[in-house]
């Protein structure tokens, strides 16, 4: 009854809202002026702050640890499969760490050998090229050069072998001698064979190659010496 009398005595338009209702209303911000576009900037996620959260750090550490453990385990399983003659499984296991790190040298070389032995030379070359593209490693370059020489792609083979100059073995210099001979670059063939023979002077096949290169380059006397040494 008293509330009704108060309502009749006081016009409703002047009645203030109760305090709880006022506090519950949202705060309305003034609209921007017309000179500024009415655009709400996109809020980028704070990745740095997220990385500082302990639970996220723990998850990242767990994922990294598991990946490192798998990376160490896969080559062991690959080698075991290779010894058991299961080359498809060995190839699969060697590929797994390379999916995460294509530049792994030992795994790339082992996988390339497996693929080459199965007659998949192009796939083997692709593995080596991917590894070298990630990191210029001489052993990878030399392996690619050997494969290319086997395929008769002599110019490409020399290009790759030259990239691996820091890791060439005597046999690789002898291979270069053979490739230079096929390309009829006999002077370079002589030098390559001589470099190989300085390290291993009693290799009959290399001496024969040297003799052929010397004879083709117009040095018959030196060629006869190389042939004699080859026969011995």
PyMOL commands that set and color helices and strands:
alter all, ss='L'
color gray80, all
select helices_A, chain A and resi 2-9+12-14+19-24+47-51+54-83+87-100+105-117+121-134+138-150+154-163+165-167+170-182+186-199+204-216+220-231
alter helices_A, ss='H'
color red, helices_A
deselect
rebuild
show_as cartoon
